[in-house]
Amino acid sequence: MEKISSILSKISESAPFIFEILINLTAALFILIIGWLLARVIRKRLRSPSFGPKSFDETLRPVVASGVFYAIMGMSIYAFLTKLGIPATSLLAVFGAMGLAVGLALKDTLSNIASGVMLLFLRPLQVGDFVYTDGYSGSVEEIGLFATTLKNIEGIYIYVPNSEVWSNRLQNYTRHSERQFRETIGVGYESDLKKTQEILLNVLEAAPGVKGGDLKPECYIASFGDSAIMVSCRCWVPADQWMKRTSDLRIEIKEALDKSKIEMPFPQRVLHNK
């Protein structure tokens, strides 16, 4: 009986302490859960194109959203540990050691973050641009903290690490509003070259979307080939319509030359059956 009484006495003495621990643990978990939910809601709102002023740069939106999310989560974790009674100085020491360890273990990830910052600062590409980098091409959907998301013409999403985008050669096809169309056509040696040039210029100048003024179409004799005279023509079309416009121009050029009876020689093979 004395042992039972002793145990009950110790439990009653420890009850306030245990109760306090449970209260602090519950409060700490509550802070962590609320912080996580708040971070998710704010990140979702910041990612929405309808949120914020119309002048807000869409290229920065995902990075700002991710940065705010991790900042809120960091403060929530700090508040969670502080509520559990862990001293702030100890937390700073632990976070410092963890930061060093994580930095050494995830140096490639940190390289992606640094490259992402450089991409956002120097702006070689923006959301909506059509680019080619590291063997991949597509429109830029998002420049995140770790990777850049591309969507190719087949609708496939491609995730390229920021470090690869930054360290490799980048071609941006829509950085400017116009893009040049250039085509070289072979015509027969018996063709009237001045007439051919006139026909090609008329096709280019009459085509919708082709720029005039300083960017007006040009046509010139490029070279003399083995079986054809090479005539080159070029013009500027809207960059965001480049594929459709260039396809239409090739069709119109072929139809115009056929209509004018201007031959476009092509290699032919004659087979003799012995």
KAZIWO-V24505 format. One record per residue. N is the residue number from 1. RES is the residue in three letters. NEAR is the number of other C-alpha atoms within 10 Angstrom. Layout:
N:RES:NEAR
N:RES:NEAR
//
This chain:
1:MET:6
2:GLU:7
3:LYS:8
4:ILE:9
5:SER:10
6:SER:11
7:ILE:12
8:LEU:12
9:SER:12
10:LYS:11
11:ILE:13
12:SER:12
13:GLU:11
14:SER:12
15:ALA:12
16:PRO:11
17:PHE:12
18:ILE:13
19:PHE:11
20:GLU:12
21:ILE:15
22:LEU:13
23:ILE:14
24:ASN:17
25:LEU:17
26:THR:15
27:ALA:15
28:ALA:22
29:LEU:19
30:PHE:14
31:ILE:19
32:LEU:22
33:ILE:16
34:ILE:14
35:GLY:21
36:TRP:18
37:LEU:15
38:LEU:16
39:ALA:21
40:ARG:19
41:VAL:12
42:ILE:15
43:ARG:21
44:LYS:15
45:ARG:14
46:LEU:20
47:ARG:18
48:SER:13
49:PRO:13
50:SER:9
51:PHE:12
52:GLY:13
53:PRO:8
54:LYS:9
55:SER:6
56:PHE:11
57:ASP:12
58:GLU:18
59:THR:19
60:LEU:17
61:ARG:22
62:PRO:19
63:VAL:22
64:VAL:15
65:ALA:21
66:SER:19
67:GLY:15
68:VAL:17
69:PHE:22
70:TYR:15
71:ALA:13
72:ILE:19
73:MET:21
74:GLY:15
75:MET:14
76:SER:23
77:ILE:19
78:TYR:19
79:ALA:19
80:PHE:23
81:LEU:18
82:THR:15
83:LYS:19
84:LEU:17
85:GLY:13
86:ILE:13
87:PRO:11
88:ALA:13
89:THR:9
90:SER:10
91:LEU:14
92:LEU:12
93:ALA:11
94:VAL:12
95:PHE:13
96:GLY:12
97:ALA:12
98:MET:12
99:GLY:12
100:LEU:12
101:ALA:12
102:VAL:13
103:GLY:14
104:LEU:11
105:ALA:11
106:LEU:12
107:LYS:12
108:ASP:14
109:THR:18
110:LEU:17
111:SER:17
112:ASN:24
113:ILE:19
114:ALA:16
115:SER:22
116:GLY:23
117:VAL:18
118:MET:15
119:LEU:20
120:LEU:17
121:PHE:10
122:LEU:8
123:ARG:10
124:PRO:15
125:LEU:22
126:GLN:22
127:VAL:18
128:GLY:18
129:ASP:20
130:PHE:23
131:VAL:21
132:TYR:19
133:THR:17
134:ASP:14
135:GLY:8
136:TYR:13
137:SER:19
138:GLY:23
139:SER:24
140:VAL:22
141:GLU:20
142:GLU:21
143:ILE:27
144:GLY:26
145:LEU:22
146:PHE:22
147:ALA:21
148:THR:22
149:THR:20
150:LEU:26
151:LYS:19
152:ASN:17
153:ILE:11
154:GLU:7
155:GLY:10
156:ILE:10
157:TYR:15
158:ILE:18
159:TYR:17
160:VAL:18
161:PRO:22
162:ASN:25
163:SER:22
164:GLU:17
165:VAL:20
166:TRP:18
167:SER:11
168:ASN:11
169:ARG:11
170:LEU:17
171:GLN:15
172:ASN:17
173:TYR:20
174:THR:20
175:ARG:17
176:HIS:11
177:SER:12
178:GLU:20
179:ARG:18
180:GLN:17
181:PHE:19
182:ARG:14
183:GLU:15
184:THR:16
185:ILE:17
186:GLY:20
187:VAL:23
188:GLY:17
189:TYR:17
190:GLU:10
191:SER:15
192:ASP:11
193:LEU:17
194:LYS:11
195:LYS:12
196:THR:20
197:GLN:18
198:GLU:11
199:ILE:16
200:LEU:26
201:LEU:21
202:ASN:14
203:VAL:19
204:LEU:24
205:GLU:16
206:ALA:9
207:ALA:15
208:PRO:12
209:GLY:15
210:VAL:20
211:LYS:19
212:GLY:12
213:GLY:6
214:ASP:6
215:LEU:14
216:LYS:14
217:PRO:23
218:GLU:16
219:CYS:20
220:TYR:17
221:ILE:17
222:ALA:14
223:SER:13
224:PHE:13
225:GLY:12
226:ASP:8
227:SER:14
228:ALA:19
229:ILE:22
230:MET:20
231:VAL:20
232:SER:18
233:CYS:19
234:ARG:19
235:CYS:22
236:TRP:23
237:VAL:24
238:PRO:18
239:ALA:19
240:ASP:18
241:GLN:14
242:TRP:19
243:MET:12
244:LYS:9
245:ARG:19
246:THR:18
247:SER:10
248:ASP:13
249:LEU:19
250:ARG:14
251:ILE:10
252:GLU:16
253:ILE:18
254:LYS:14
255:GLU:13
256:ALA:17
257:LEU:17
258:ASP:12
259:LYS:9
260:SER:11
261:LYS:10
262:ILE:18
263:GLU:15
264:MET:18
265:PRO:14
266:PHE:10
267:PRO:5
268:GLN:6
269:ARG:5
270:VAL:5
271:LEU:6
272:HIS:5
273:ASN:4
274:LYS:3
//
